[in-house]
Amino acid sequence: MRLAGRQRGGRGRPRLRGDRRHRIDADGLRQRHGGAHLSTGDGFSVARIGPGDLTRFRAMNRLFGEVFDDRESYAAHPPDDAYAEALLARPDTVLLVAEAGGEMIGALAGYVLPKFEQARSELYIYDLAVAEDWRRRGVATALIEETRRIARAAGVWVIYVQADTLPEDEPAIALYDKLGTREEVLHFDIAP
């Protein structure tokens, strides 16, 4: 199950299809935890990774490649340590991991985007993945809840995520419908 992210038509080819964009109100959830590490009480914890977390960063990419069945995009040309450390140090990069028993079971990658039309920012959830054995157990919701906490602390106006309209993406779409407002849009990948 792909929860969010680059929607590919296989082997790195983009899908040019209608995406469902969901807006999630950054203020729509009460704050239940205050630190960078959330223990959910459901057998797993959620943490934001940052500088010095290269091992978890690399494990996160492996998880995305496995869950999305797109190892080529996530592992064929991994960033070197200097690039990864610079990315981990950026306050506008939100990288979260869910772990249970020392195993990474979920991950979220998002970016805070400053806007030009008003003095505000949005947070785009680029990738969200949960290991198959941990699906429908609150992992994705916990990752989004932590994203909301981070967004509120940063003064983010709205969080948004895109999802494919494929049958295997229906559980993700149901989750996003529960958490936010649906907006039908078209998504196009344009080569640079």
C-alpha positions, 0 to 999 in steps of 0.5 A, a space after each residue: 500500500 502506497 500512502 503518499 509520494 511520487 506516483 510512478 507508473 513503474 520503472 521511474 515513469 511518471 503516471 499522468 493521472 488525476 490525483 486526489 489532494 487532501 488538505 489537513 488542517 494543522 490545528 485540527 488535532 489537539 496536541 498530545 505530545 510535546 517532544 521530538 519522540 512520541 511513544 504511542 502506547 501501541 507498541 511503537 514510537 515516532 521520532 523526527 530524525 535529524 543531523 547524525 541520523 544517517 543510519 535511520 535515514 538510509 533505513 527510511 529510504 530502504 523502507 520506502 523502496 520496499 513498501 512502494 516496490 520502487 527500490 530503483 528510485 530509493 536505492 539505486 543512487 543514494 545520496 552521499 553522507 554529506 548531502 544526507 547530513 545537509 538534508 537532515 539539518 534543514 528545518 524545512 525538511 520533516 523526516 519522521 520514523 516509526 519504530 517497534 522493537 528496533 525495527 523501522 515500521 513506518 516513515 514520513 518525508 515532508 517539506 515546509 514550503 514558504 508561500 509568496 502570496 501571503 506570509 505563510 507556509 504549507 507542509 507537503 507530505 511527499 512520502 508516507 509508508 508503513 510496513 505491511 505487518 503494521 498497517 491498520 494499527 495507527 502507524 500512519 495516523 501517528 506519523 501524521 499526528 506528529 507532522 501536525 504537531 511540528 506544523 503547528 510549532 512552525 506556524 504552518 497554515 495547512 498540510 497537504 498530501 496527494 494520493 493515487 486513485 488506484 484500488 490499492 490506494 483506497 485505504 490511504 485515501 480513506 485515512 486522508 478523508 478522515 483527517 482532511 478535506 479532499 480536493 480533486 486536482 490533476 498532477 503532472 510531472 514535467 521534466 526539467 
